[in-house]
């Protein structure tokens, strides 16, 4: 039987992230979550923000199963069944969204996944729609804290295609796809919430 997975980081960061999303997400809105992982964030945010419709996705079958279990347990009408979505793919299984949320993905994935995420946001976001990224970033090539430098080294040792990305590079890539950075919000544990808007 499939079980609901749990990620300690989701329990730690969900309240600070909710505080940002509550202020920034349009209402009502269809929110597309990329790399939903366990599904805990999808349920938590949907419960707190009932005027949003939340579309969780992941590329991993085990994650999709966990999301489905969390969704069933919560019984929330505004959480849609999870979809398989590979951020790096040229086409996604959803044509339009008012907002895209991606939490702790870009550093635990190849750079091609970030490129695909930004390109996909340029394709599916409605006019003025927002892309929300959360996680650790470098800025101007520099880590925001010594803990992040050690974390980056650990990530690259586990998989050379992973690593903490530079926000300037992501911002330039976003601009190329019609997205303009509007917010940079410091978060606990040397993380950032970064928001891009579709022109």
Secondary structure, DSSP 4 states (H G I P E B T S, - for coil): -------HHHHHHHHHHHHHHHHHS-SSEEEEEES-TTSHHHHHHHHH-TTEEEEEEES-HHHHHHHHHHHHHHT-TTEEEEEE--TTSSS-S-S-EEEEEEES-TTSS-HHHHHHHHHHHHHHEEEEEEEEEEE--EETTEESSHHHHHHHHHHHHH-TT--PPBHHHHHHHHHHTTEEEEEEEEEGGGEEEEEEEE-
